[in-house]
Amino acid sequence: MGASAADATVLPVDKGAPVSGAAGAPAPAESGHTRKMHQERHRAATQAFRSQENVGGSPFPPIANLGFISDCHVNALIAPTGNVEWLCLPRPDSPSVFGAILDRSAGVFRLSPSQVSVPASRQYVPGTLVLETTWRTRTGWVTVTDALCLGPWYHQTERSRHHRRPPTDYDAEHTLVRLVRCLAGSVEVVLECEPVFDYGRTLLTATTTPPPARQEPSSACAW
């Protein structure tokens, strides 16, 4: 993909030729050190532009940029955009629920600010696989916390069907929890959840249930 004229003006250009000043007089000759410094800056800027061009030209985020969360049984991959790129339930070898890492139409679960795709910071809560992603927008700051939950051991009457190991105090709940917290100001957040099962081959069928009819309070009193 070629760069536009507006993009090209950002890159410093140094061809070694003298540049005329405002009055038309030739500029003083550059030293070898100055010329080498300009060439290195130009090379670095060109490489950075090309890397951004390659990343921006692909709909798939780089593998190194994906966050990894787990409940010690299943795992999920979270992109910097706030999208769940990979999640299989209820086992790690089950067919995928969100498989955007393989196909962009194989399920999406995005939770992030509406007009920002690059976070200000990403970090794990110390000692855990809980991922915190923070975005800065024009109107405020927002953090999304992603975790696969653990819960009390619930195999009381039958043995676990997911693994064969001695019971512990906690076991995987196979539940993805996403928590949004506005740190400052106000932020417009987009929630887009459309799972596509079996590696993108089975679409979700959803129905809505009307709320129960509201019952008017009775005027009669019972004593």
Buried (B, 14 or more C-beta within 10 A) or exposed (E): EEBEEEEEEEEEEBEEEEEEEEEEEEEEEBEEEEEEEBBEEBEEBEEEBEEEEEEEEEEEBEEEBBBEBBBEBBBBBBBBBBBBBBBBBBBEEBBBBBBBBBBBEBBBBBBBBEEBBEBEEBEEEEEEBBBBBBBBBEEBBBBBBBBBEBEEEEEEEEEBEBEEEEEEEBBBBBBBEBEBEEEEEEBEBEEEEEBBBEBBEEEEEEEEEEEEEEEEEEEEEEE
